[in-house]
Amino acid sequence: MRRLENLVGAAEYPGRGLALGRDRDGAGFAAYWLTGRSPASKQRKLVVSADEIVVQDVSGGSTDDLRHYTAAVRGDGWIVVGNGTQVSELAEARAAGRDLQLALRDQAYEPDPPIRTPRIFATASTDGTGITIGSARSLPGAEDLVQHPSLYIPELPPATAVTISTYAGTAAGVITSGIPEVVSTDTAWTSVADLVWGRLDPGLRVALFVVPLDAPSFADAIQR
């Protein structure tokens, strides 16, 4: 398996990405990072509260659901992470006991043609088990159709994570992704932020957070 940070660094412009996994000692963590090409995309920050992490505008302009959204929600023994309005919707589905691989089918890619950015998400129990990761993406060759690749893993071994990103190309040539992958992460969870942040293009990176799954709130989030 490729290492998480090496996979992140393989694309100049990964857009938005996330990972759920267990570090070398078995501690569960969730990570989320965002990059941007336009001035508006770069003028964002993370706002952390006990049960939510929100991507917020800092320019004073109008709110745009494609750039400003809830990126993480914590419920009773679970977490949902993602890149848009689907995070809150899937959190409601999880709270209602729905299978999120099935709930994902209610989602479509973002309304931003011609790119058609995938909506990505991942969820896990706070003990690090029951991981589901997937996306709603445009089907290559039939772009108006929606594809829902997803992966369910009952329990990851230590030093392993699942990850997904919206893009896999360059800032000049955006290539959509939204395909889950399994990677290695053989460090402490507290090192993940610096490892991933260091592989993101300095001219494109905007923000990042890493949180321990078993903490009672998001207050212990590591931010960049």
N, C-alpha and C positions, 0 to 999 in steps of 0.2 A: 504493500500500500504506500501511496505517496503521503508525505507529511502534510498536515493541514496548512502550515505557512507556505510550503512550496507550491501547493495547489493554488492558494490565494495569489501568490506572486507570479503564477504562470500566465496570467492575463493582465495587460496594462489597465484595462477598464472592466473590473468585475461588476460594476454597478452597485447593487446591494447584495450582501451575502450573510449567511448565518451558519452556525455550527452548534450541535448538541453532542455532548460526549462525556467521557470519564477520563480524568487525568491519570498519570502513572500510578497514583496511590488509590485510584478508584473513586475519587471525588467527582460528582457530577457538576457540569457547568453548561452554560449557554452563552454564546457569543453572537454579536451582530455588528456589522460594519456597513458604512455607506460612503460612496464616492460620488462625485458630481463633475459634470463638464461645464455647465452654464453658471454664470454668476449667481442666479437665483438658487440653483441647487447647492452651491457652496455656502450660502448664507442660512445655515441651519445649525441647531444645537440639540443636545439631548436634555430632556427634563425628567428627572428621576423622582418618583414617589414610591410609597410602600408597595403598591400593587400594580403600577404601570410605569412604563418608560415611553415617553412621547418624543417624536422628532418634530421640532418646532421651528418656525421661521424666526429669523433675527433681523430681517430687513425692514420690518414694519409694513410690508405689503400685504396683499390679500392672501388668505389661506388657500392652498391647492392640495386636494386630497392625494395627488400623486407624489407630492414631496413632503407633506406634513400629515403625520398619522401616528397612531399608537403602534409601537414596534414590539412591545412585550406586555403581556398580562399574566398576573399570578392569581391562581384560584386556590381552592382548598385541596392542596396536595398535588398541584400540577402547574405547568407553565406553557404558554403559547407565545411564539416569536415569529415575526414576519415583516413584510415590507409594505403594508397598506391597510386599507379598511377591512380586509378579510381577517385581520388578527382579532378584532373585537367580535366579528361574526362567528369565527371558529371557536373563540373562547366561550361564547354563549352556547354553541353546539356542544362543546366539551362539558360545560356545567350541566347541560341537560342530559348527559350520558350518551350522546351520539358518537358513532364511529367517525373519526375525522377523515379517514380515507374516503368514506362515503359523503361526508359533508363537503369535502373539497370539490365534489362534482357540481356543487351549486355556484362555484366561482368561475370567472372568466379572466383572461389576461387583461392588462390595463388598457383603457381606451386611449392609446397614444400612437395611432398609426403614423408612419409605417413600421415603427419599431415593434409595437405590441409586446411591451415589457411583461415578462412572467410575474405572476403573483406567487411568491414563495412563502413557505411556512414550515415550522417544526413544533412539535409538542412532546412533552415527556412528563412523567410523574416526578415529583421532587426527590424521590429516592433514586432517580436515574434510570428507571425501567419504563417499559411501554413507550418507546420512541416511535413517532410517526413523522416523516418528512416528505414534502412533495411540493407540487406547483400546479398552477393553471397556466398553460403556455399555448402559444399559437402553434398549430401543427405544420411543420415544414413541408412546403409543397402544396398545402391547402390552408393558407394562412387564416381564413375566416373560421376554421374549425378549432375547437379547444381540446387540447390533450392534457391529461391529468396524471403524469408520472408520479408515483409515490412509493415509499418504502416503509415497512413496519419491522422493527427489531425489538423483540421482547426485552432483551438486556444486552448491553454492550460490554465487552470485556474491558478491563483497565487499559489506558493508553490508546483508546479508539474513539473516533467521533464520526458523525454523519454531517455532511455539509452540502450546501446548495447556494448558487448565486444566480442573479438575473442575467448577467452577461458573461461572455468569455472571449471578447475580442479587444480592440483598441478603441481609444476615444474617437478616432477618425472613422473607424470601421466597426460599428457596434454589431456584435453577434449575440443573439439571445441564447440563453442556456436553460436553467430551470430543471436540470437533471440531478437527482440526488447522487452523492458519492460517499464512500466509506474511506476514511483516512486515519493515519496514526497521529497521536499527539502525546508523546512520551515525556512530558514535562509536568510541572505542577500547574494547576489551573490559573494561578496568579501570574504565570509567565505568558499565557496565551495572548493577552492584550498587546504586549510589546512585540511578540513574534509576528502576529498578524499585521499590526500597525506598521511595523518596519518593512513589510513586503508590499504595502500599498503605495502607489505612485504619490510622492509628496505633493504634486501639482493637482491631484484629483481627490485625495482622501479628505473626508469631511468629519466623520465622527465614528466612534466605536464604543461598545460596552461589552464587558464580560461579567457574568453573575454566577455565584454558586447556586446550585439547584436546591440545596437543603437549608438555605438561610430563610428566616421567617419573613423577610421582606427584600426589596431591591436596594435597600440602603447600603449594602456592601458592594454595589456595582463598581467595577474598575472602569474608568472612562478615559477616552482619548479624544 
